[in-house]
Amino acid sequence: MLFEGARSYREFASSAEGIATNILAARLRHLEKEGIIGKSPDPTDGRRWVYTLTPKGLDLVPALVELILWGARYHRTVAPPAVIRRMTADREGFIASIRSGARRKP
């Protein structure tokens, strides 16, 4: 959601993580219940949902960036090297761009 722009169930299900659909559905429900993400009808197809970060979810961005950088330092990661370099070079700028981009999405 933050880095690849996935916003629909279908986009999450087809991501590189390869998460099982039952686990994905449970995680989305849990994140919504906790107020980290919200969902609204897709403006192009009202039968589908679009997921976005809430203000509470956006407040997690700095912590997520640090976890991703830590993971990239000590473990193999699927995070694109260019993203890791950008995070490392300008953490605050990267975080600001994620927050402003998320706020522009419906």
N, C-alpha and C positions, 0 to 999 in steps of 0.2 A: 504494500500500500504506500509506504513512504518513498521507496526508491524506484520501483518499477511502475508505479501509477495504477496498480490493479485496484479496481473498485467494485467489481461484480463477483458473485460466487464463481461463475465460469472462469473468470480471469485468475482468481485465487487457485481454483482446482487445477488449472493448466500450468501453474508456475513451476519453476525448477525444483522446488522443495519436494514435489510429489506427495503431498499430504493426502491421506485417505479421506474420502468424501464425508464419512461419518464423523471423523475427528475434526475436519474443517467446519462442518455445520455446528458441532458442539462448541468449538472455540469461538466462532462468530457470535453465537448466542451468549456465551459467557462474557465476551468483550462488550457486547451491547448491554447486557445486564449490569455490568460494572461501570457503564458510562464512558468507556474508552473509545468506542465507535458508535456511530448512529447509522440508521438506514432509512432510505427514502425511496419512493418509486422512481425507477429509471425514466427520465423525461422522454427517451426515445422508444421505450417499450414498458408500459405500465405494469406488465406482468412480472417484471424483474425488479430486483432491489439493487440500489447503489449504496455502498458502504463508505463512510467518511470518518475521519478522526474528529472527535469532539474537542473542545478546549482542554478537557482533562487528558485526552489522548495526546494532544499536541505538547502538553507539559512533559510527557515522557520522552520526547525526541532527544534532548541532551543525554539522558541516561542510556538510551538505545544506541546513540552514536558511540558513546564510550564503550559499551559492551561489544559492539561490532569491531571497533578498533582493537580492543583487547583480544578478541577472538582471532582477528587477522594476524595479530602479532604472535600468537602461540599455537594456532591451529589452522588447518586448511579451511578455506571458506569459499562459499559461492559468490560472495560479494565481488563485484567487478573491481579489478585493480585501479581503474581510473577513479572510481567512487572512493575507494580507500585513500588514494593519494589526495583527492580533494578534501576529504574529511580531515586528514592529517595536516594539510597545509593551512586550512582556514576553517577550523571547527565552528566558530561563531557565524561566519558567513554561510557555511553549509546549513547549519541549523536554521538560520533566518530564512534561507531560500526554501527549505522544506515547509516551515511554518507559513510563509506567505503563499506558497503554491497550494497548500492544503486549504487555506482560507478562501481561495478563489474558486475552488471546485464546489459544485452544488451539493 
